[in-house]
Amino acid sequence: MPEIKTLDGQETTLADIRAGRAALVVNVASKCGLTPQYTALEQLQKEYGDRGFTVIGVPCNQFGGQEPGSAEEIETFCSVTYGVSFPMTEKVDVNGPDRHPVYQALVETEDEDGQAGDVQWNFEKFLVSADGNVVARFRPRTTPDDPKVIAAIESVLA
């Protein structure tokens, strides 16, 4: 499993962050029209955290420069504005030649229309089962509280 740093700069892996739990991996941004999805992501964390689930936020500045801040600024924004309690990684590229290795694997997953490939925009979601398999992909406009997302989470926790 490729290494990735936490938002505070500690070396880790996605598997270590998940710690045997299912996870919804989401590329996030603080200045996006979809940023209010943080509210629903935090609700998922609260609702399913005790059932072996976690949200993992992955800041990315590739879409319209909508995550320009430092790690400290991102952390402050997320905790103060949305009360984020789920783990966050360092800011990474999710597309292009500098795509982080974590996303090299994630983007091979097809969405509900059978489309794999590049992340379309901020707040694209990948559901990873407790055993580390990517089992679903939801495009940015599919909200975290969409019934399809909830059903997919429930299916990996059952």
VENWO-V143175 format. One line per field, one symbol per residue. ss: DSSP state (2 for helix, 1 for strand, 0 for the rest). burial: 1 if it has 9 or more other C-alpha atoms within 8 Angstrom, else 0. Layout:
ss = ???
burial = ???
This chain:
ss = 00111100001112222200011111110000000022222222222222201111111000000000002222222222220000111000100000102222220000000000000000001111000001111100000000222222222220
burial = 00111111000111101101111111111100011011011101100110011111111111000110001001111110010101111111111000110111011011100001001001111111110101111111001110001101100110
